Amino acid sequence: MRPIKRTMNAALDCKRHLQLRSAIFATLLFCAGLLGANLLPAQTPTQTQSTIEELKLVVSGDVPTPLTLGAKDFAAMPRENVEMPDPDGGKTTYEGVPLQEILKKAGIPFGRQMRGKDLAGYVLASAKDGYQIVFSLGELDPDLGGVRAIVADKRDGKPLFQYQGPVRLVLPGDKAGARSVRMLEKLEVVKLRK
């Protein structure tokens, strides 16, 4: 009788084992289904928009008209394209608003008005990560220094990658990209002589 009892116990153990495996498998399928439903591209527009950072550029400091520019403001301003060489030998096209146009909108005089006290000033460009660079107002004036800089919001016709944008400075005349500030969020004008 012993062999029959052992066989019955083994059959019960096997049955319990199969039930446990089935329960675990069903639980894993259920969890995978929940995760998969959250990862599907069929998201509502509000969910997608909340993950994309809103374009907002602040122009402040010693300006007659402080500004906070959004996407609609950028779309309404004059735009330019610049091509930049890639490290792999290709080219990338950036599209955006010339920095001088943004500063003009804030009331900075360029051209014949850029004289005397107005030359004793600079623009501090600040990024979200704390990176900062400086331009003198004279070097940005097309009649004086003529540095070409755009505040780009598109790369090859598409919005900038999150680690670059929503806007960045692009200086096609620079030999290195150290002044091409990514994640640009603020332009502060400082006049040393008021």
C-alpha positions in Angstrom: 0.0 0.0 0.0 2.9 2.3 0.5 3.7 2.7 -3.2 0.1 3.7 -4.0 0.0 6.3 -1.2 3.3 7.7 -2.4 2.0 7.9 -5.9 -1.2 9.7 -4.7 0.9 12.2 -2.7 3.2 12.8 -5.7 0.1 13.3 -7.9 -1.4 15.8 -5.5 2.0 17.7 -5.2 2.3 17.8 -9.0 -1.3 19.1 -9.2 -0.6 21.8 -6.6 2.6 22.7 -8.4 0.8 23.1 -11.7 -1.9 25.3 -10.1 0.7 27.5 -8.5 2.6 27.9 -11.8 -0.7 28.7 -13.6 -1.5 31.3 -11.0 1.9 32.9 -11.2 1.7 32.9 -15.0 -1.7 34.5 -15.0 -0.5 37.2 -12.6 2.5 37.9 -14.8 0.3 38.2 -17.9 -2.0 40.6 -16.0 0.9 42.8 -14.9 2.4 42.8 -18.4 -1.0 43.8 -19.8 -1.2 46.7 -17.4 2.3 47.9 -18.3 1.8 47.4 -22.0 -1.4 49.5 -21.9 0.5 52.4 -20.4 3.3 52.1 -23.0 1.1 52.0 -26.1 1.3 55.1 -28.4 -2.5 55.6 -28.2 -2.1 58.4 -25.6 -4.4 61.3 -25.5 -2.9 64.7 -26.6 -2.9 66.1 -23.1 -0.7 63.2 -21.8 1.7 63.7 -24.7 1.9 67.5 -24.3 2.5 67.3 -20.6 5.8 65.4 -21.2 7.1 68.0 -23.7 8.5 71.1 -22.0 6.7 74.3 -22.9 8.8 76.9 -24.8 9.4 79.9 -22.6 12.2 82.4 -22.9 12.5 85.3 -20.5 14.2 88.6 -21.5 14.9 90.8 -18.5 17.3 93.2 -16.9 18.1 96.7 -18.3 15.5 96.5 -21.1 12.7 99.0 -21.8 10.3 96.1 -22.5 10.8 92.9 -20.4 9.5 89.8 -22.3 8.4 86.3 -21.7 8.2 84.7 -25.1 6.3 81.5 -25.9 5.8 79.3 -28.9 3.2 81.7 -30.5 5.6 84.7 -30.1 8.4 82.7 -31.7 6.2 81.7 -34.6 5.3 85.4 -35.3 8.9 86.7 -35.3 11.3 86.7 -38.3 13.0 83.3 -38.6 16.3 82.1 -40.1 17.9 78.8 -40.9 21.6 78.0 -40.3 23.5 74.9 -41.2 26.0 73.5 -38.7 28.5 70.7 -39.5 28.1 67.4 -37.5 31.1 65.6 -36.1 30.4 62.7 -38.5 30.7 64.9 -41.6 27.0 65.6 -42.1 25.1 68.8 -41.7 22.3 69.8 -39.3 19.9 72.6 -40.0 18.7 74.7 -37.1 15.7 77.1 -37.4 14.9 79.9 -35.1 14.7 83.6 -34.4 17.8 85.8 -34.7 19.0 86.8 -31.2 19.1 90.5 -32.3 15.4 90.4 -33.2 14.5 89.2 -29.7 16.7 92.0 -28.2 15.1 94.6 -30.5 11.7 93.5 -29.4 12.8 94.1 -25.8 13.9 97.6 -26.8 17.7 97.3 -27.2 18.8 99.8 -29.9 21.0 98.5 -32.7 22.5 100.3 -35.7 23.0 104.1 -35.4 21.6 104.1 -31.9 24.2 101.7 -30.5 26.6 104.3 -29.2 28.1 105.6 -26.0 26.4 104.2 -22.9 24.6 101.5 -24.9 27.9 99.9 -25.9 28.8 99.5 -22.2 26.5 96.5 -21.7 26.2 92.8 -22.2 23.7 89.9 -22.5 23.9 87.1 -20.0 22.4 83.9 -21.6 21.4 81.3 -18.9 20.5 77.7 -19.4 18.2 75.6 -17.3 21.2 73.6 -16.0 23.0 76.7 -14.8 25.4 77.1 -17.8 25.9 80.8 -18.7 27.7 82.7 -21.4 28.1 86.5 -22.1 27.9 88.6 -25.3 28.7 92.3 -25.4 25.9 94.4 -26.9 28.5 95.7 -29.4 29.4 92.3 -30.7 25.8 91.5 -31.3 25.2 94.7 -33.3 25.2 93.9 -37.0 27.0 97.2 -37.8 29.7 96.6 -35.2 30.6 93.0 -34.3 28.0 91.3 -36.4 28.0 88.1 -34.5 25.3 85.9 -36.0 23.3 84.0 -33.4 19.9 82.5 -33.5 17.6 81.2 -30.8 16.6 77.9 -32.4 13.5 75.9 -31.6 13.8 73.4 -34.5 16.5 71.0 -35.7 16.1 69.5 -39.1 12.5 70.7 -39.2 11.5 69.1 -35.9 11.3 70.4 -32.3 14.6 70.1 -30.4 15.4 67.0 -28.4 14.6 67.4 -24.7 18.3 67.6 -23.7 18.7 70.6 -26.2 15.5 72.6 -25.9 12.9 73.8 -26.0 15.2 76.5 -27.3 19.0 76.9 -27.7 21.5 79.4 -29.0 23.2 78.5 -32.3 26.3 80.5 -33.5 27.3 79.3 -36.9 30.4 81.5 -37.0 32.0 80.1 -33.8 34.8 77.6 -34.3 33.6 75.6 -31.2 30.2 75.1 -29.8 30.8 76.4 -26.3 28.6 79.4 -26.7 25.7 77.4 -28.3 23.8 77.3 -25.0 21.3 74.3 -24.8 18.1 74.5 -22.7 18.2 78.4 -22.9 15.7 79.9 -20.6 16.8 83.5 -19.9 18.5 86.4 -21.6 19.4 89.2 -19.1 20.7 92.5 -20.4 23.0 94.4 -18.1 24.1 98.0 -18.8 27.2 99.1 -16.9 26.5 102.8 -17.6 23.0 103.9 -17.1 
